[in-house]
Amino acid sequence: MKIVMSITVSLALSVFMTPVANAQYRGAVRPPAVRPPAVRPTAPMPKPSVPTVSPKPVAPAAKTAITPSRTSAVAPKATNTAARPPATPRVQGNSLSSNKPQQLYGIFGTNTNTGKTTLHKYGVSGGASRSGGQLPSSMQRNQLAPSRDYSNRALQQVKQLNKQAQATGQPMKYSTRTLQRVPSQPSGSSTARQSVIAAEKQAVTKHTVNRGSVPAGNTLPNPSPFSRVKK
């Protein structure tokens, strides 16, 4: 019974005190509400630009297969295994060992007052020559002057003789003819130069025997001993 009564009293007091408490609460001054400061949205920070690097092209891997080179693909040239003759050594034209074709020439002088033509000199040459012209009438029957060839070496001497004759007032006119040609000689015999020198010596000797003197223009060769001259 006591318990029930204490509960009832407690309930009554609570009912009575609640409105009073509420009234006191309503009359109280409420503190102003504090609002948090407004936070402005900040712009997002720009991201740092990272330079883009394009990847370098990667060279293809070397082929493992070995390709033949251009030089190895070319077939070697066929070589001539036959023995070649040794090269002929170059010899000076005036050397006795020269086997180059040679010429024996004569230079003739004609007296313009009398028309008489005589042999002025004999000479030899291994140089160039030319053909053409006529022999002097007095030489057409001479066995030493049957040809109409000119030696270039003799032509140079003729020009010089004619120039001297004109400068000194001599009534002489000079000309030249190739008297004998000596071709290259076979191996084992005298060379062409030796042969033409022998022919010149024989011609000078024969002129000396027949005319009693060496040709006016010849200082060499010396004539052979007269007892050995073949007539």
Summary of the structure (lengths in Angstrom):
residues: 231
radius of gyration: 67.7
end to end distance: 204.9
largest distance: 207.6
contacts: 455
relative contact order: 0.12
helix: 32%
strand: 16%
